[in-house]
Amino acid sequence: MVTDLVVVDADVSVKEAVERMNDFEIGCLLVMSGEKVVGILTERDILRRVVAEGRKPEETLVKDIMSKPLVVVDPETSLEEAVELMFKKKIKKLPVVKDDKLVGLVTFTDIARFQPVIAKYAERLAAGQALPRRMEKVIRYYIA
């Protein structure tokens, strides 16, 4: 998991969040309300819920378009369990939370890239399933 996380407050504008994503050259931000992680903001959220709907990024708040409820795992979750959860929920990013505190982020792409055994397991899980294109791309480029 990645432990050097970039977060954003739920009450900031999407424009500010996008600037932060661009500054750090990342595709998602974990969304915080105080000390608690409450959602995740992805490039896809911005495309679907701001751009496609013609909303103004400077007037739209992160909390209004973020993905929620947040699906999380704890640090003791096995990679196999994490991959199974990603397939079940059709997501590519899992925040890691311990005692209600955000401690990391594990992504399907990172698992596929760095864990060949788990990548092959994911390939078996994917067989015969209709997957979102974003997951199919990861499997095609990093696993198959």
Backbone as a printed PyTorch tensor [residue, N CA C, xyz], in Angstrom:
tensor([[[  0.8420,  -1.1810,   0.0000],
         [  0.0000,   0.0000,   0.0000],
         [  0.8810,   1.2350,   0.0000]],

        [[  0.3300,   2.3020,  -0.5290],
         [  0.9800,   3.6040,  -0.5080],
         [  0.6110,   4.2730,   0.8060]],

        [[  1.6010,   4.8420,   1.4810],
         [  1.3140,   5.5000,   2.7570],
         [  1.5030,   7.0140,   2.6960]],

        [[  2.1160,   7.5020,   1.6350],
         [  2.2930,   8.9380,   1.4460],
         [  1.0660,   9.4420,   0.6900]],

        [[  0.0190,   9.7940,   1.4270],
         [ -1.2850,  10.0780,   0.8370],
         [ -1.5380,  11.5640,   0.6570]],

        [[ -2.2600,  11.8630,  -0.4030],
         [ -2.7070,  13.2300,  -0.6540],
         [ -4.2090,  13.2440,  -0.4140]],

        [[ -4.6450,  14.1490,   0.4470],
         [ -6.0560,  14.2130,   0.8230],
         [ -6.6050,  15.5890,   0.5070]],

        [[ -7.9270,  15.6820,   0.5780],
         [ -8.6080,  16.9530,   0.3600],
         [ -9.7830,  17.0240,   1.3260]],

        [[-10.1150,  18.2220,   1.7510],
         [-11.2620,  18.4100,   2.6300],
         [-12.5520,  18.3220,   1.8220]],

        [[-13.5660,  17.7360,   2.3940],
         [-14.8480,  17.5320,   1.7150],
         [-15.5160,  18.8420,   1.3050]],

        [[-15.1850,  19.9370,   1.9790],
         [-15.8600,  21.2090,   1.7250],
         [-15.1310,  22.1290,   0.7480]],

        [[-14.0870,  21.6500,   0.0740],
         [-13.4190,  22.4990,  -0.9130],
         [-14.0750,  22.3250,  -2.2760]],

        [[-13.8020,  23.2460,  -3.1660],
         [-14.3810,  23.1680,  -4.5080],
         [-13.6610,  22.1060,  -5.3310]],

        [[-14.3670,  21.6060,  -6.3190],
         [-13.7780,  20.6320,  -7.2440],
         [-12.5930,  21.2630,  -7.9640]],

        [[-12.6820,  22.5340,  -8.2720],
         [-11.5660,  23.2220,  -8.9360],
         [-10.3070,  23.1340,  -8.0860]],

        [[-10.4220,  23.4120,  -6.7960],
         [ -9.2730,  23.3140,  -5.8890],
         [ -8.7510,  21.8840,  -5.8300]],

        [[ -9.6570,  20.9210,  -5.7980],
         [ -9.2620,  19.5190,  -5.7500],
         [ -8.5020,  19.1210,  -7.0190]],

        [[ -8.9910,  19.5600,  -8.1700],
         [ -8.3210,  19.2500,  -9.4380],
         [ -6.9270,  19.8780,  -9.4690]],

        [[ -6.8050,  21.0880,  -8.9670],
         [ -5.4890,  21.7240,  -8.9040],
         [ -4.5340,  20.9010,  -8.0490]],

        [[ -5.0360,  20.3680,  -6.9570],
         [ -4.2070,  19.5280,  -6.0810],
         [ -3.8120,  18.2390,  -6.7990]],

        [[ -4.7700,  17.6160,  -7.4980],
         [ -4.4710,  16.4010,  -8.2580],
         [ -3.3990,  16.6930,  -9.3100]],

        [[ -3.5170,  17.8140,  -9.9890],
         [ -2.5330,  18.1920, -11.0010],
         [ -1.1710,  18.4740, -10.3800]],

        [[ -1.1530,  19.1660,  -9.2420],
         [  0.1180,  19.4660,  -8.5640],
         [  0.8800,  18.1950,  -8.2080]],

        [[  0.1460,  17.1790,  -7.7710],
         [  0.7820,  15.9340,  -7.3550],
         [  0.8020,  14.8740,  -8.4560]],

        [[  0.2110,  15.1980,  -9.6140],
         [  0.1360,  14.2770, -10.7540],
         [ -0.4660,  12.9290, -10.3600]],

        [[ -1.6430,  13.0130,  -9.7260],
         [ -2.3520,  11.8170,  -9.2710],
         [ -3.7780,  11.8200,  -9.7980]],

        [[ -4.4220,  10.6510,  -9.7780],
         [ -5.7520,  10.4960, -10.3320],
         [ -6.8680,  10.4060,  -9.3160]],

        [[ -6.5320,  10.4900,  -8.0290],
         [ -7.5850,  10.4600,  -7.0170],
         [ -7.1050,  11.1470,  -5.7510]],

        [[ -8.0720,  11.5720,  -4.9580],
         [ -7.8020,  12.1540,  -3.6490],
         [ -8.7110,  11.4920,  -2.6370]],

        [[ -8.1770,  11.2060,  -1.4810],
         [ -9.0170,  10.7280,  -0.3900],
         [ -9.6400,  11.9570,   0.2660]],

        [[-10.9260,  11.8610,   0.5590],
         [-11.6840,  13.0090,   1.0410],
         [-11.8700,  12.8980,   2.5490]],

        [[-11.5200,  13.9800,   3.2290],
         [-11.5650,  14.0050,   4.6830],
         [-12.6200,  14.9820,   5.1870]],

        [[-13.2040,  14.6220,   6.3320],
         [-14.0310,  15.5350,   7.0980],
         [-13.4380,  15.4950,   8.5000]],

        [[-12.6720,  16.5110,   8.8170],
         [-11.9030,  16.4720,  10.0600],
         [-10.8210,  15.4210,   9.9420]],

        [[-10.7860,  14.5100,  10.8960],
         [ -9.7890,  13.4390,  10.8970],
         [-10.2990,  12.1520,  10.2520]],

        [[-11.5340,  12.1590,   9.7700],
         [-12.1580,  10.9430,   9.2440],
         [-12.2040,  10.9660,   7.7200]],

        [[-11.8270,   9.8490,   7.1060],
         [-11.9400,   9.7170,   5.6580],
         [-13.3940,   9.3790,   5.3390]],

        [[-14.0020,  10.1700,   4.4390],
         [-15.4300,  10.0270,   4.1710],
         [-15.7530,   9.6720,   2.7280]],

        [[-14.7570,   9.7080,   1.8610],
         [-15.0040,   9.3980,   0.4590],
         [-13.7190,   9.4170,  -0.3350]],

        [[-13.8730,   9.2160,  -1.6250],
         [-12.7420,   9.2810,  -2.5400],
         [-13.1990,  10.0560,  -3.7700]],

        [[-12.3250,  10.9130,  -4.2550],
         [-12.6110,  11.6920,  -5.4550],
         [-11.6790,  11.2090,  -6.5540]],

        [[-12.2560,  10.7040,  -7.6310],
         [-11.4620,  10.1890,  -8.7380],
         [-11.6740,  11.0470,  -9.9810]],

        [[-10.7730,  10.8760, -10.9360],
         [-10.9410,  11.5640, -12.2150],
         [-12.2950,  11.2210, -12.8310]],

        [[-12.7060,   9.9740, -12.7000],
         [-13.9810,   9.5380, -13.2570],
         [-15.1490,  10.2630, -12.5910]],

        [[-15.0860,  10.4820, -11.2720],
         [-16.1310,  11.2470, -10.5760],
         [-16.2530,  12.6450, -11.1910]],

        [[-15.1240,  13.2660, -11.4460],
         [-15.1170,  14.6200, -11.9930],
         [-15.6960,  14.6170, -13.4040]],

        [[-15.2950,  13.6450, -14.2110],
         [-15.8090,  13.5710, -15.5790],
         [-17.3140,  13.3280, -15.6090]],

        [[-17.7870,  12.3770, -14.8010],
         [-19.2090,  12.0140, -14.8110],
         [-20.1050,  13.0350, -14.1300]],

        [[-19.6600,  13.5450, -12.9940],
         [-20.5530,  14.3470, -12.1660],
         [-20.3460,  15.8540, -12.2710]],

        [[-19.2920,  16.2630, -12.9540],
         [-19.0720,  17.6960, -13.1580],
         [-19.0770,  18.0040, -14.6530]],

        [[-18.1220,  17.4580, -15.3760],
         [-17.9860,  17.7730, -16.7990],
         [-19.2200,  17.3460, -17.5870]],

        [[-19.6070,  16.0870, -17.4760],
         [-20.7410,  15.5730, -18.2580],
         [-22.0540,  16.2680, -17.9070]],

        [[-22.1860,  16.7140, -16.6610],
         [-23.4130,  17.3890, -16.2380],
         [-23.3570,  18.9030, -16.4130]],

        [[-22.2280,  19.4180, -16.8880],
         [-22.1050,  20.8460, -17.1260],
         [-22.0710,  21.6840, -15.8560]],

        [[-21.5990,  21.0930, -14.7620],
         [-21.5120,  21.8430, -13.5040],
         [-20.2450,  22.6870, -13.4930]],

        [[-20.2520,  23.7260, -12.6920],
         [-19.0940,  24.6120, -12.5830],
         [-18.1610,  24.0930, -11.4830]],

        [[-16.9300,  23.7320, -11.8380],
         [-15.9910,  23.1830, -10.8460],
         [-15.7130,  24.1240,  -9.6840]],

        [[-15.7330,  25.4290,  -9.9410],
         [-15.4490,  26.3830,  -8.8670],
         [-16.6200,  26.5420,  -7.9110]],

        [[-17.8110,  26.0800,  -8.3190],
         [-18.9960,  26.1940,  -7.4660],
         [-19.4540,  24.8470,  -6.8950]],

        [[-18.8850,  23.7650,  -7.3850],
         [-19.2790,  22.4230,  -6.9470],
         [-18.3250,  21.9640,  -5.8490]],

        [[-18.8800,  21.4540,  -4.7680],
         [-18.0450,  20.9780,  -3.6580],
         [-17.6910,  19.5110,  -3.8350]],

        [[-16.5150,  19.1480,  -3.3550],
         [-16.0400,  17.7660,  -3.4360],
         [-17.0480,  16.8220,  -2.8040]],

        [[-17.6020,  17.1780,  -1.6510],
         [-18.5260,  16.2780,  -0.9510],
         [-19.7770,  15.9650,  -1.7650]],

        [[-20.0910,  16.8110,  -2.7470],
         [-21.2800,  16.5970,  -3.5570],
         [-21.0600,  15.6510,  -4.7330]],

        [[-19.8160,  15.3590,  -5.0570],
         [-19.5620,  14.4780,  -6.2090],
         [-18.6600,  13.2900,  -5.8900]],

        [[-18.1020,  13.2380,  -4.6900],
         [-17.1800,  12.1510,  -4.3470],
         [-17.8990,  10.8040,  -4.3410]],

        [[-17.1210,   9.7420,  -4.4950],
         [-17.6830,   8.3970,  -4.3890],
         [-17.8380,   8.0450,  -2.9170]],

        [[-19.0190,   7.5950,  -2.5730],
         [-19.3330,   7.1850,  -1.2060],
         [-20.5160,   6.2370,  -1.2680]],

        [[-20.7860,   5.4050,  -0.3140],
         [-19.9670,   5.2080,   0.8740],
         [-18.6250,   4.5920,   0.5040]],

        [[-17.6500,   4.9000,   1.2990],
         [-16.2900,   4.4590,   1.0490],
         [-16.1220,   2.9870,   1.4100]],

        [[-15.5120,   2.2520,   0.5020],
         [-15.1810,   0.8480,   0.7440],
         [-13.7290,   0.8290,   1.2120]],

        [[-13.4750,   0.2670,   2.3790],
         [-12.1220,   0.2740,   2.9490],
         [-11.7190,  -1.1290,   3.3840]],

        [[-10.4180,  -1.2840,   3.6170],
         [ -9.8770,  -2.5040,   4.2060],
         [ -8.9760,  -2.0910,   5.3580]],

        [[ -8.6150,  -3.0620,   6.1800],
         [ -7.6510,  -2.7580,   7.2340],
         [ -6.2850,  -3.3020,   6.8200]],

        [[ -5.2210,  -2.8920,   7.5050],
         [ -3.8700,  -3.2850,   7.0950],
         [ -3.6280,  -4.7940,   7.1070]],

        [[ -4.4190,  -5.5310,   7.8580],
         [ -4.2260,  -6.9860,   7.9400],
         [ -4.9600,  -7.7410,   6.8380]],

        [[ -5.7140,  -7.0570,   6.0120],
         [ -6.4320,  -7.7010,   4.9080],
         [ -5.4230,  -8.2810,   3.9290]],

        [[ -5.6310,  -9.5140,   3.5280],
         [ -4.7200, -10.1280,   2.5560],
         [ -4.9270,  -9.5100,   1.1800]],

        [[ -3.9110,  -9.6130,   0.3400],
         [ -4.0440,  -9.0950,  -1.0290],
         [ -5.1500,  -9.8280,  -1.7770]],

        [[ -5.2840, -11.1350,  -1.5330],
         [ -6.3480, -11.8910,  -2.1890],
         [ -7.7200, -11.3380,  -1.8120]],

        [[ -7.9100, -11.0570,  -0.5290],
         [ -9.1860, -10.4950,  -0.0720],
         [ -9.4180,  -9.1110,  -0.6710]],

        [[ -8.3670,  -8.3200,  -0.7470],
         [ -8.4930,  -6.9770,  -1.3270],
         [ -8.9020,  -7.0590,  -2.7930]],

        [[ -8.2650,  -7.9570,  -3.5440],
         [ -8.5980,  -8.1080,  -4.9640],
         [-10.0350,  -8.6040,  -5.1260]],

        [[-10.4330,  -9.5660,  -4.3110],
         [-11.8080, -10.0580,  -4.3780],
         [-12.8050,  -8.9330,  -4.1080]],

        [[-12.5230,  -8.0850,  -3.1230],
         [-13.3980,  -6.9650,  -2.8050],
         [-13.4560,  -5.9660,  -3.9630]],

        [[-12.3130,  -5.7170,  -4.5880],
         [-12.2860,  -4.8160,  -5.7440],
         [-13.1630,  -5.3530,  -6.8750]],

        [[-13.0810,  -6.6520,  -7.1300],
         [-13.9090,  -7.2490,  -8.1830],
         [-15.3890,  -7.1920,  -7.8030]],

        [[-15.6780,  -7.5150,  -6.5600],
         [-17.0680,  -7.5170,  -6.1060],
         [-17.6890,  -6.1250,  -6.2060]],

        [[-16.9440,  -5.1060,  -5.7970],
         [-17.4550,  -3.7320,  -5.7820],
         [-17.1690,  -2.9760,  -7.0840]],

        [[-16.3860,  -3.6110,  -7.9700],
         [-16.0060,  -3.0010,  -9.2500],
         [-15.2970,  -1.6590,  -9.0450]],

        [[-14.2860,  -1.6950,  -8.1640],
         [-13.4880,  -0.5080,  -7.8700],
         [-12.0090,  -0.8430,  -8.0340]],

        [[-11.1880,   0.1850,  -8.1920],
         [ -9.7550,  -0.0170,  -8.3770],
         [ -8.9170,   0.5290,  -7.2260]],

        [[ -9.5320,   1.2040,  -6.2720],
         [ -8.7790,   1.8090,  -5.1840],
         [ -9.4360,   1.4800,  -3.8510]],

        [[ -8.6060,   1.0640,  -2.8930],
         [ -9.1080,   0.7350,  -1.5610],
         [ -8.3080,   1.4900,  -0.5050]],

        [[ -8.9310,   2.4330,   0.1770],
         [ -8.2580,   3.0610,   1.3110],
         [ -8.0560,   2.0300,   2.4270]],

        [[ -6.9560,   2.1840,   3.1280],
         [ -6.6340,   1.2920,   4.2370],
         [ -6.8210,   2.0910,   5.5280]],

        [[ -7.6800,   1.5680,   6.4040],
         [ -8.0450,   2.2730,   7.6270],
         [ -7.7990,   1.3650,   8.8220]],

        [[ -7.1840,   1.9340,   9.8600],
         [ -6.9740,   1.1940,  11.1060],
         [ -7.4420,   2.0750,  12.2520]],

        [[ -8.3280,   1.5280,  13.0850],
         [ -8.8820,   2.2680,  14.2270],
         [ -9.4530,   3.6140,  13.7740]],

        [[-10.2260,   3.5980,  12.6840],
         [-10.8590,   4.7870,  12.1170],
         [ -9.8640,   5.8340,  11.6110]],

        [[ -8.6010,   5.4610,  11.4400],
         [ -7.5990,   6.3950,  10.9410],
         [ -7.0770,   5.9100,   9.5970]],

        [[ -7.0290,   6.8080,   8.6270],
         [ -6.5120,   6.4980,   7.3020],
         [ -5.0090,   6.2580,   7.3910]],

        [[ -4.5730,   5.0800,   6.9050],
         [ -3.1430,   4.7550,   6.9740],
         [ -2.5220,   4.4520,   5.6170]],

        [[ -3.3440,   4.2630,   4.5830],
         [ -2.7650,   3.9610,   3.2830],
         [ -3.8110,   3.8030,   2.2010]],

        [[ -3.3260,   3.4600,   1.0080],
         [ -4.1790,   3.2300,  -0.1470],
         [ -3.5630,   2.1110,  -0.9710]],

        [[ -4.3780,   1.1460,  -1.3320],
         [ -3.9230,   0.0720,  -2.2170],
         [ -4.7520,   0.1680,  -3.4910]],

        [[ -4.0750,   0.0510,  -4.6440],
         [ -4.7860,   0.1550,  -5.9150],
         [ -4.6390,  -1.1320,  -6.7060]],

        [[ -5.6390,  -1.3950,  -7.5180],
         [ -5.6190,  -2.5810,  -8.3770],
         [ -4.4260,  -2.5340,  -9.3190]],

        [[ -4.1230,  -1.3570,  -9.8340],
         [ -2.9920,  -1.2110, -10.7460],
         [ -1.6800,  -1.5450, -10.0500]],

        [[ -1.4910,  -1.0560,  -8.8310],
         [ -0.2600,  -1.3670,  -8.0940],
         [ -0.1370,  -2.8580,  -7.8190]],

        [[ -1.2390,  -3.4780,  -7.4340],
         [ -1.2170,  -4.9170,  -7.1810],
         [ -0.8530,  -5.6650,  -8.4570]],

        [[ -1.4960,  -5.3120,  -9.5520],
         [ -1.2320,  -5.9910, -10.8260],
         [  0.2110,  -5.7940, -11.2710]],

        [[  0.7400,  -4.6200, -11.0470],
         [  2.0910,  -4.2940, -11.4870],
         [  3.1600,  -4.9780, -10.6380]],

        [[  2.9400,  -5.0630,  -9.3290],
         [  4.0060,  -5.5000,  -8.4370],
         [  3.8210,  -6.8680,  -7.8090]],

        [[  2.6740,  -7.4740,  -7.9710],
         [  2.4260,  -8.7650,  -7.3420],
         [  1.9950,  -9.7750,  -8.4000]],

        [[  2.9380, -10.3940,  -9.0990],
         [  2.5680, -11.2970, -10.1910],
         [  1.6700, -12.4570,  -9.7620]],

        [[  1.8660, -12.9840,  -8.5840],
         [  1.0300, -14.1010,  -8.1330],
         [ -0.4070, -13.6170,  -7.9380]],

        [[ -0.5650, -12.4680,  -7.3040],
         [ -1.8950, -11.9040,  -7.1000],
         [ -2.4880, -11.4860,  -8.4370]],

        [[ -1.6540, -10.9970,  -9.3250],
         [ -2.1390, -10.6050, -10.6510],
         [ -2.7430, -11.8090, -11.3670]],

        [[ -2.1030, -12.9570, -11.2830],
         [ -2.6470, -14.1670, -11.9140],
         [ -3.9510, -14.5830, -11.2330]],

        [[ -4.0330, -14.4110,  -9.9330],
         [ -5.2650, -14.6930,  -9.1980],
         [ -6.3800, -13.7740,  -9.6970]],

        [[ -6.0640, -12.4980,  -9.8910],
         [ -7.0490, -11.5490, -10.4050],
         [ -7.4950, -11.9450, -11.8120]],

        [[ -6.5570, -12.4200, -12.6060],
         [ -6.8950, -12.8650, -13.9630],
         [ -7.9010, -14.0120, -13.9150]],

        [[ -7.7060, -14.9510, -12.9840],
         [ -8.6610, -16.0610, -12.8270],
         [-10.0220, -15.5530, -12.3610]],

        [[-10.0240, -14.5910, -11.4330],
         [-11.2890, -14.0160, -10.9600],
         [-12.0350, -13.3330, -12.1040]],

        [[-11.2900, -12.7120, -12.9900],
         [-11.8980, -11.9530, -14.0880],
         [-12.4800, -12.8520, -15.1720]],

        [[-11.9870, -14.0650, -15.2720],
         [-12.4150, -14.9650, -16.3430],
         [-13.9280, -15.1520, -16.2980]],

        [[-14.5500, -14.8740, -17.4140],
         [-15.9870, -15.0940, -17.5400],
         [-16.8590, -14.0350, -16.9160]],

        [[-16.2670, -12.9690, -16.3900],
         [-17.0470, -11.8970, -15.7780],
         [-17.1110, -10.6990, -16.7000]],

        [[-18.1900,  -9.9840, -16.6200],
         [-18.2800,  -8.7000, -17.3020],
         [-17.7000,  -7.6510, -16.3580]],

        [[-16.5700,  -7.1080, -16.7340],
         [-15.8820,  -6.1400, -15.8870],
         [-15.9920,  -4.7420, -16.4770]],

        [[-15.8840,  -3.7310, -15.6210],
         [-15.8010,  -2.3690, -16.1510],
         [-14.5480,  -2.2430, -17.0150]],

        [[-14.6150,  -1.4320, -18.0530],
         [-13.4730,  -1.2710, -18.9570],
         [-12.2080,  -0.8530, -18.2340]],

        [[-12.3340,  -0.0350, -17.1750],
         [-11.1470,   0.4240, -16.4640],
         [-10.3980,  -0.7380, -15.8140]],

        [[-11.1310,  -1.7780, -15.3740],
         [-10.4720,  -2.9530, -14.8050],
         [ -9.9210,  -3.8390, -15.9150]],

        [[-10.6550,  -3.9540, -17.0110],
         [-10.1720,  -4.7460, -18.1390],
         [ -8.8500,  -4.2010, -18.6550]],

        [[ -8.7070,  -2.8750, -18.6960],
         [ -7.4720,  -2.2620, -19.1780],
         [ -6.2960,  -2.6450, -18.3000]],

        [[ -6.4740,  -2.6330, -17.0070],
         [ -5.3910,  -2.9950, -16.0990],
         [ -4.9900,  -4.4470, -16.3270]],

        [[ -5.9760,  -5.3160, -16.4510],
         [ -5.6850,  -6.7310, -16.6860],
         [ -4.9580,  -6.9130, -18.0070]],

        [[ -5.4200,  -6.2320, -19.0410],
         [ -4.8060,  -6.3780, -20.3710],
         [ -3.3630,  -5.8560, -20.3860]],

        [[ -3.1130,  -4.7130, -19.7460],
         [ -1.7830,  -4.0970, -19.8200],
         [ -0.7800,  -4.6490, -18.8080]],

        [[ -1.2520,  -5.0660, -17.6530],
         [ -0.3100,  -5.4740, -16.6080],
         [ -0.3010,  -6.9610, -16.3050]],

        [[ -1.3350,  -7.6700, -16.7150],
         [ -1.4250,  -9.0830, -16.3420],
         [ -1.3160,  -9.9900, -17.5590]],

        [[ -2.1760,  -9.8070, -18.5250],
         [ -2.2400, -10.7430, -19.6500],
         [ -1.0530, -10.6180, -20.5750]]])
